[in-house]
């Protein structure tokens, strides 16, 4: 094979590879929506799947002050309300209990409601699963013992799920997240500051000094 033939072969192979690769993927446009206002609330009550009912109201309080995208200031300690959106009681057969909460709104001092929803993508405090009371699975694989294990599991309840008072839950403030007009913070991305530094005041010597 001469040089011209080798060059032609290389060109054909490169052309085939380019055809198989296809056009380069177009990059997704950057998300220009403002970041959602994300903060933490603490539960006011202990919620237990043994007693809770679907639709039952629970209370929480804002951990740190926050400002909604429309400029509404929500002070730390502001009381909020939500509902138990899903509850499953522990049952026989080792079936464990389950809880899922849904935040609804804060109530400001003037009676105004500020919407809030749970950040389902990152939060881990708003749901809970109890433990099973079943015998270890491996015992069911042993001849004869498996029959006893089946009877044991059928007679025992699983454990109910509990979300203790004080549990912190991640929420978005405002209705922007529900409407899709803001973007959730990415991993490692810090939220925007919710307040401005205090203005300096003059000391008796005339030298500016920060307010205490």
Secondary structure, DSSP 8 states (H G I E B T S, - for coil): --HHHHHHHHHHHHHHHHHHH-S---------S-B--EEEEEESS-EETTT--TT-EEEEEESS-EE-TTS-EE-TT-EEEEEEEEEE--BBTTB--EEEEEEEEEE-TTS-EEEEEE-TTT--SSEEE-------GGGGGSTTHHHHHHHHHHH-B----EE-TT-EEEEEESSHHHHT-SB---TT-----SS----EEE-TTS-EEE--
